[in-house]
Amino acid sequence: MMYNINYFKRDDSSSEVEFLLEKECSVVPVEVKAKKGGTSSLDSLLKKDEIKYGYKIINGNVGQLGKKITIPHYMCMFL
């Protein structure tokens, strides 16, 4: 399956999300973290009703908190 990959950055702030995927006629934000840390940009997008879920990709374990799904780097191929 092929995806068009897009990037999100607000001009008026430091908010950014590494990737925006289009899946099932919906936008899926993807935040990639090299180190432990918060995902304020992803969290902000997930507050929107039209965004069903988003991914945080880390060097760690699988988890889910609300609409944010956390997966390890090696599982990216399953998105």
Number of C-alpha atoms within 10 A of each C-alpha: 3 4 9 9 10 12 12 14 12 10 8 6 7 8 15 17 20 16 17 20 18 14 11 7 7 13 15 18 26 23 21 19 16 9 9 9 8 10 16 13 18 22 16 10 19 20 12 10 8 10 14 15 20 23 22 23 21 21 15 13 10 13 11 12 7 8 14 20 15 21 21 16 16 11 11 11 6 6 10
